[in-house]
Amino acid sequence: MNSNVPMTTRNPLVVAIAPSNQAAGAQSTGWISVADYFNFMALVNVGALGASGTVDAKIEQAQDSSGTGAKDVAGKAITQIVASNKTAAIDINQNDIDVTNGFTHIRLTITVGTAACDTAATVIGAYARYEKPDNNQADEVV
């Protein structure tokens, strides 16, 4: 490994859910092709929870970028968050994806229950399959 290559180049932010006071309901990232990276990591950040609020997060997979055949990735959901100021991470490996049945895309879905909660999330690509990835979605890289 070349230690001179910045971490933001080797493991770019692929997609994000911007920080917000998310109302009860689900919010998802766009569909991400798994062709460019061997692994992904989703980071879910929860700030203040509304009264009796809960936050769930999971990884879903689909057969294309339109979400065809969407289904959950087995074992890739966090334990429900029921307290303020928590962070959770979900590791996704190529072996977790149902490639045998043509699944090629993933997305992160955060679901808030009962009352609005402060949420944010990022999905980071790791171990790029090819040369320098050019899809870093960070607003700024310094």
C-alpha positions in Angstrom: 0.0 0.0 0.0 1.2 3.5 -0.9 1.0 5.6 2.3 1.2 8.7 0.2 -2.2 8.2 -1.3 -4.7 10.2 0.8 -7.4 8.2 2.7 -10.1 10.2 1.0 -8.8 8.9 -2.4 -8.6 5.3 -1.2 -11.9 5.3 0.7 -14.1 8.1 -0.6 -17.5 9.2 0.6 -19.7 7.6 -2.0 -23.1 8.9 -0.8 -24.6 10.7 2.2 -27.9 11.5 3.9 -27.4 15.1 5.0 -27.9 16.0 8.6 -31.5 16.9 9.3 -34.4 16.6 11.8 -35.9 13.6 10.1 -39.7 13.2 10.5 -41.1 9.8 11.2 -40.7 7.6 8.1 -37.9 6.2 5.9 -35.2 8.1 4.1 -32.8 6.3 1.7 -29.6 7.0 -0.2 -29.6 6.5 -3.9 -28.6 3.1 -5.3 -24.8 2.5 -5.3 -23.1 0.1 -7.7 -21.0 -2.5 -6.0 -18.8 -2.8 -9.0 -16.2 -0.2 -8.0 -15.4 -1.3 -4.5 -14.8 -4.6 -2.6 -16.3 -3.2 0.6 -18.5 -0.4 2.0 -19.1 1.0 5.4 -22.3 2.9 6.3 -22.0 5.3 9.3 -25.3 6.3 10.9 -25.3 9.3 13.3 -28.2 10.1 15.6 -28.5 13.3 17.6 -31.4 14.3 19.7 -34.4 11.9 19.6 -37.9 13.2 19.7 -40.2 11.9 22.5 -40.2 8.1 22.3 -38.4 8.4 19.0 -36.5 5.4 17.5 -34.1 5.0 14.6 -33.5 1.9 12.5 -31.0 1.5 9.6 -30.4 -1.2 7.1 -28.7 -2.0 3.9 -30.9 -3.1 0.9 -29.8 -4.6 -2.4 -31.2 -4.4 -5.9 -30.6 -5.8 -9.3 -30.1 -2.3 -10.9 -29.9 1.4 -10.2 -33.7 1.7 -10.4 -34.2 -0.7 -7.4 -35.5 -3.7 -9.3 -36.1 -6.7 -7.0 -35.1 -4.7 -3.9 -34.6 -6.7 -0.7 -32.7 -6.4 2.6 -29.2 -7.7 2.8 -29.3 -10.4 5.5 -27.7 -9.4 8.8 -27.0 -5.8 7.7 -29.4 -3.9 10.0 -28.5 -2.1 13.2 -30.0 -2.7 16.6 -32.8 -0.1 17.0 -31.4 3.2 18.5 -33.6 4.4 21.4 -31.2 7.0 23.0 -29.9 10.3 21.8 -26.3 10.9 20.5 -25.5 7.5 19.2 -23.4 6.3 16.2 -23.7 2.9 14.4 -21.6 1.3 11.6 -22.6 -1.3 9.1 -19.9 -3.2 7.2 -20.8 -4.5 3.8 -18.6 -7.0 2.0 -19.0 -8.3 -1.6 -19.9 -11.7 -0.1 -23.0 -10.1 1.6 -24.5 -9.3 -1.8 -26.7 -11.8 -3.6 -24.6 -11.7 -6.9 -25.8 -15.2 -7.8 -29.3 -13.8 -8.4 -28.0 -10.6 -10.2 -27.9 -8.1 -7.4 -25.5 -5.3 -8.2 -26.5 -2.2 -6.2 -27.0 -1.3 -2.5 -28.5 1.6 -0.5 -28.8 2.6 3.1 -32.2 3.3 4.5 -32.8 5.1 7.8 -36.2 4.8 9.4 -37.4 7.1 12.2 -40.3 5.9 14.3 -42.8 7.8 16.4 -41.2 11.3 16.5 -38.7 13.4 14.5 -35.0 12.7 15.3 -31.7 14.3 14.3 -30.1 11.9 11.8 -27.2 11.9 9.3 -25.4 9.1 7.4 -22.5 8.4 5.1 -21.5 5.5 3.0 -17.8 5.0 2.3 -16.3 2.8 -0.4 -13.2 0.8 0.5 -10.7 -1.1 -1.6 -11.4 0.3 -5.0 -11.3 -2.3 -7.7 -9.7 0.0 -10.2 -7.5 3.1 -10.2 -8.2 6.2 -8.3 -12.0 6.5 -7.7 -13.4 9.8 -9.0 -16.8 9.6 -7.2 -16.0 11.2 -3.9 -19.2 13.0 -2.9 -17.8 15.0 0.0 -18.6 18.7 -0.2 -14.9 19.4 0.5 -11.8 17.4 0.8 -8.7 19.1 2.3 
